[in-house]
Amino acid sequence: MGLKEFLVTSEGESVPIPQYYRKYQQRLKTLQKRLSRKKKGSKRCLKALIAVAKQHKKVADKRKYFHFKTANDLLLKAEVIAQT
């Protein structure tokens, strides 16, 4: 169960869903595994934690940028925008 398209306009144009999390899933898995092997509270654990957080932020930023870019494209194309 899930969405097939991110957005479909009234003209029938569709915007596919970007799979940012899926793209970075392997990298996140590696970083989280490295983190789990560190001794809690150590300096290396904190460094690994920061690396995981940076990767999650990267995914979040890409999603946010995609949403803003898509909304801006719609605003530039459309004469009238209505929500149902």
N, C-alpha and C positions, 0 to 999 in steps of 0.2 A: 504494500500500500504506500502510495506517495504521489508526489506531483510529477507529471510528465514534462510540463513546460513551466518556466518561471512566470511568464506573462504572455497573454494573447490579446492583441489589440482588436478593436472593432473591425479593422480592415483585414484581419486574419493573419497579420504578422505575428510570429511567435519568437520568444526569447528563450533559449534553452537554459536549464539550470546549470550553473557552473559548480563543479564538484571539487571545491577547494579543499575541504576536509579530506576527501578520499585521496586527493593528490598528495597531501602531506602526511597521510596516515602512517606510512612506513617510517618516515623521519621521526614522527612523534613516538612511535613504538620504540624505536632505538633509544631516543633520549630518555623516555620513561623507564626503560629497562636499566639504563646506566644509572639513573637516579635511585632505583630500587636497590641497587647493589652497594650504595654508599652508606657509611655509618651516619646515623641520624645526628644532626647538630654539628657535623664537621664542616670545615671550610669547603671541602670538595663537594659535599652534599648541597651546600648553598649554591655553589657554582652550577651544579647540575640542575638544581631547581630553577635557577634563573634561565638556563638554556631551554628548559621545557616551557617556561612562561613566555619567553621570547617567541618560540615557535607557535604557541597558541595565539599570541597577539598578532603574529604575521597572518594567520588564517583569518582572524577576526577583522583585521584591517583590509584584507583583500575582499572579504564579503561586503564590508561597509562601502568600499570604493565602488564595487560593482553596483550596489543599490543606488548610490548617488549618481553614477554615470548613466544607469538605465533611466532613472527619473529625469535627469537632465535631457537625455535624448528624446524622451516622450514629450517633455515641455516644449522643446524646440520644434517638434513635428506637429503637435496638435494645436488646433484652434480652440477647442473646448475640451475640458477635462471634467468628467462627472463620476461620482462614486455611487454605486448602487448597493 
